[in-house]
Amino acid sequence: MGSPGEDERRWLLFPRLAAAGRYASSTPSPCTCVPGCGAPGGSCVTCPTCQGSGRIPRELEKQLVALIPYGDQRLKPRHTKLFVSLAVLVCLVTTSLIIFFLFPRGVAVHPAGLNSSTVAFDKADILLNATSTLNISNPNYWPIAVTRLTIQVLHLSLVVGQLSRSLLLHIDPLAREQMLYTVASRISEESTYKICTWLEIKVHHVLLHIQGTLTYSYLGHEEERVFESFEYADYYAPPPRP
């Protein structure tokens, strides 16, 4: 057995163990010895937790404290910095990929000019049915749906034709589609009418200013894209007979 001073220090250093020892059996138990402690010059001490009986009360089971030496390798796991760096790198790469694929990109709308036109005259007006082409590019990684097209045709700053059409055109991711639209225009400007019906003039081109708005939706969100173009239309046709 150790000296009284050593036993007192052990009870002060391990108060929970001492409390467990007080709840142990009151019958003195033989000391628990390590191999060789009975040899001459060796010493033997009693476990303060169970007083050598090898058992503790169940209510003190969760109060046991495990003491690990400061130099134990379990407190210094290897490759900690490597694992932390890899975790941070994986998080950054994942976030960058999510932002790259989900970041919305504006749909590109490019007028491709007149495709065909028909001209007619009445006594004072020029009637024009012009079919134009619109190129729509989807740079996103998800499909879009074109839901509405609004067109306004101007000649000499005057509105001569309008179109408002609801449509549903699906465009796949990273795809490009062409869309045709026809606008009926009526020009009542007197000088333009004379130029287009004057046989001595060989060129009968009239400049039209086309303004449009394309509405499309994606991922439950709706956006608009405004475009404009200037087109020359050939208005030559034989004048109406009186």
Legacy VTK file of the C-alpha trace (Angstrom):
# vtk DataFile Version 3.0
C-alpha trace
ASCII
DATASET POLYDATA
POINTS 242 float
0.000 0.000 0.000
1.184 3.576 -0.658
1.820 6.116 2.005
-1.107 8.182 3.404
0.193 11.275 1.596
0.149 9.532 -1.805
-3.355 8.158 -1.236
-4.634 11.617 -0.270
-3.198 13.168 -3.444
-4.834 10.503 -5.606
-8.258 11.219 -4.029
-7.790 14.944 -4.699
-6.743 14.398 -8.341
-9.579 11.997 -9.098
-12.691 13.232 -7.262
-15.109 11.261 -9.434
-13.109 8.109 -8.974
-13.092 8.733 -5.249
-16.870 9.194 -5.274
-17.253 5.916 -7.115
-15.071 4.268 -4.505
-17.364 5.507 -1.733
-20.326 3.790 -3.377
-18.464 0.500 -3.671
-18.904 -2.401 -1.318
-18.000 -1.630 2.256
-16.286 -4.982 2.590
-12.561 -4.526 2.277
-11.263 -6.126 -0.895
-7.801 -7.349 -1.622
-5.700 -4.929 -3.526
-5.335 -5.239 -7.247
-1.737 -5.652 -8.197
0.150 -5.456 -11.423
2.524 -8.301 -12.292
5.682 -8.054 -10.289
4.259 -5.723 -7.660
4.497 -8.554 -5.076
8.200 -8.936 -5.676
10.581 -7.723 -3.065
10.657 -3.964 -3.129
7.403 -3.744 -5.151
4.227 -1.999 -4.051
0.537 -2.629 -4.524
-2.363 -0.107 -4.516
-6.102 -0.528 -4.548
-8.077 0.796 -7.538
-9.954 3.899 -6.234
-12.879 3.285 -8.623
-14.042 -0.119 -7.478
-11.858 -0.709 -4.413
-10.416 -3.837 -6.010
-13.781 -5.556 -6.526
-13.838 -5.025 -10.303
-17.429 -3.672 -10.233
-18.981 -0.215 -9.851
-22.587 0.892 -9.275
-24.658 1.289 -12.496
-25.638 4.878 -11.640
-21.937 5.863 -11.770
-21.293 4.259 -15.153
-21.682 7.549 -17.084
-19.467 9.436 -14.654
-16.286 7.556 -15.505
-13.533 9.713 -16.967
-10.889 8.344 -19.331
-7.511 9.993 -19.027
-5.323 10.025 -22.128
-1.682 11.104 -21.952
-0.919 14.366 -23.712
1.609 12.674 -25.971
-0.832 9.991 -27.139
-0.968 9.721 -30.948
-4.767 9.645 -30.907
-4.684 13.339 -29.984
-2.518 14.075 -33.036
-4.241 12.497 -36.058
-2.059 12.328 -39.131
-2.800 14.232 -42.367
-5.223 16.595 -40.645
-4.160 19.579 -42.756
-4.381 17.462 -45.903
-7.939 16.323 -45.134
-9.058 19.851 -44.279
-7.507 21.234 -47.460
-9.161 18.544 -49.582
-12.541 19.242 -47.981
-12.234 22.968 -48.644
-11.118 22.312 -52.237
-14.052 19.968 -52.892
-16.485 22.559 -51.499
-15.007 25.306 -53.695
-15.110 23.154 -56.833
-18.691 22.054 -56.143
-19.822 25.634 -55.542
-18.078 26.848 -58.699
-19.732 24.137 -60.809
-23.174 24.906 -59.381
-22.741 28.621 -60.079
-21.418 27.916 -63.598
-24.314 25.665 -64.626
-27.147 27.474 -62.817
-26.085 31.073 -63.422
-28.692 32.583 -65.823
-27.440 33.842 -69.167
-29.392 36.211 -71.360
-31.080 34.774 -74.440
-29.725 36.263 -77.688
-32.239 37.499 -80.279
-30.960 38.481 -83.745
-33.221 39.619 -86.595
-32.145 37.924 -89.827
-33.942 40.213 -92.281
-36.929 39.848 -94.588
-37.703 36.404 -95.872
-40.495 37.295 -98.309
-43.005 40.054 -98.942
-46.110 40.798 -100.984
-47.180 44.288 -102.045
-50.585 45.618 -103.048
-51.982 49.071 -103.718
-55.344 50.654 -103.271
-56.269 54.184 -104.265
-54.205 55.903 -101.541
-52.346 53.280 -99.468
-49.613 50.711 -99.871
-50.340 47.321 -98.373
-47.386 45.144 -97.422
-47.282 41.670 -95.898
-43.672 41.082 -94.875
-42.351 37.799 -93.447
-39.147 38.123 -91.427
-36.800 35.678 -89.707
-35.732 35.816 -86.085
-32.754 33.847 -84.743
-33.002 32.869 -81.056
-30.013 31.413 -79.183
-30.226 29.801 -75.755
-26.804 29.865 -73.990
-28.158 28.349 -70.761
-27.833 24.780 -69.526
-31.604 24.383 -69.238
-34.407 24.677 -71.824
-36.462 27.831 -72.330
-39.958 28.420 -73.690
-40.768 31.408 -75.917
-44.254 32.521 -74.882
-44.973 35.820 -76.659
-43.798 37.980 -79.561
-44.693 41.655 -80.035
-43.672 43.527 -83.211
-44.076 47.170 -84.240
-43.188 48.415 -87.747
-42.430 52.112 -88.288
-41.977 54.173 -91.433
-40.851 57.786 -91.114
-41.427 57.560 -87.337
-45.047 56.518 -87.905
-46.410 53.132 -86.837
-47.599 51.352 -90.010
-47.962 47.782 -88.704
-48.254 45.809 -85.483
-48.176 42.170 -84.421
-48.884 40.561 -81.057
-48.827 36.785 -80.993
-48.819 34.218 -78.216
-46.784 31.160 -79.054
-44.978 28.310 -77.358
-41.574 27.474 -78.800
-39.251 25.206 -76.822
-35.513 25.727 -77.247
-33.145 23.098 -75.871
-30.063 23.956 -73.771
-27.207 25.459 -75.797
-29.413 25.359 -78.906
-30.473 27.830 -81.577
-33.817 28.120 -83.347
-35.297 30.230 -86.134
-38.772 31.721 -85.966
-40.778 33.305 -88.806
-43.306 36.076 -88.262
-45.471 38.044 -90.674
-46.572 41.646 -90.162
-49.247 43.363 -92.236
-48.371 47.043 -92.794
-50.295 49.903 -94.377
-48.432 53.028 -95.553
-50.588 56.079 -96.209
-47.814 58.591 -96.795
-48.490 60.368 -100.112
-44.909 60.883 -101.282
-44.014 57.258 -100.615
-47.074 56.147 -102.551
-46.051 58.260 -105.546
-42.473 56.972 -105.475
-43.583 53.344 -105.365
-46.097 53.755 -108.190
-43.992 55.942 -110.464
-42.847 53.789 -113.341
-39.946 56.045 -114.302
-38.226 55.287 -110.987
-36.357 51.992 -111.122
-35.733 51.607 -107.348
-38.721 51.361 -105.032
-37.090 50.401 -101.751
-38.596 51.758 -98.537
-36.815 51.697 -95.199
-38.754 50.072 -92.350
-37.830 50.282 -88.700
-38.813 47.096 -86.854
-39.015 47.060 -83.047
-39.888 43.923 -81.163
-40.117 42.303 -77.742
-39.632 38.583 -77.147
-40.958 37.073 -73.905
-39.542 33.752 -72.676
-39.658 31.735 -69.463
-37.314 29.316 -67.704
-37.284 27.650 -64.278
-40.581 29.352 -63.404
-39.132 32.788 -64.207
-40.180 35.070 -67.087
-38.001 37.601 -68.891
-38.205 39.888 -71.925
-35.676 40.612 -74.641
-35.984 43.764 -76.779
-34.611 43.872 -80.333
-34.786 46.140 -83.359
-33.670 46.180 -86.967
-33.841 48.277 -90.136
-35.046 46.526 -93.279
-35.407 47.622 -96.889
-38.589 46.423 -98.571
-39.200 46.533 -102.310
-42.576 48.213 -102.805
-42.683 48.181 -106.590
-45.937 47.013 -108.104
-48.026 48.113 -111.080
-50.306 50.965 -110.055
-54.032 50.248 -109.777
-56.148 50.985 -112.810
-58.554 53.899 -112.499
LINES 1 243
242 0 1 2 3 4 5 6 7 8 9 10 11 12 13 14 15 16 17 18 19 20 21 22 23 24 25 26 27 28 29 30 31 32 33 34 35 36 37 38 39 40 41 42 43 44 45 46 47 48 49 50 51 52 53 54 55 56 57 58 59 60 61 62 63 64 65 66 67 68 69 70 71 72 73 74 75 76 77 78 79 80 81 82 83 84 85 86 87 88 89 90 91 92 93 94 95 96 97 98 99 100 101 102 103 104 105 106 107 108 109 110 111 112 113 114 115 116 117 118 119 120 121 122 123 124 125 126 127 128 129 130 131 132 133 134 135 136 137 138 139 140 141 142 143 144 145 146 147 148 149 150 151 152 153 154 155 156 157 158 159 160 161 162 163 164 165 166 167 168 169 170 171 172 173 174 175 176 177 178 179 180 181 182 183 184 185 186 187 188 189 190 191 192 193 194 195 196 197 198 199 200 201 202 203 204 205 206 207 208 209 210 211 212 213 214 215 216 217 218 219 220 221 222 223 224 225 226 227 228 229 230 231 232 233 234 235 236 237 238 239 240 241
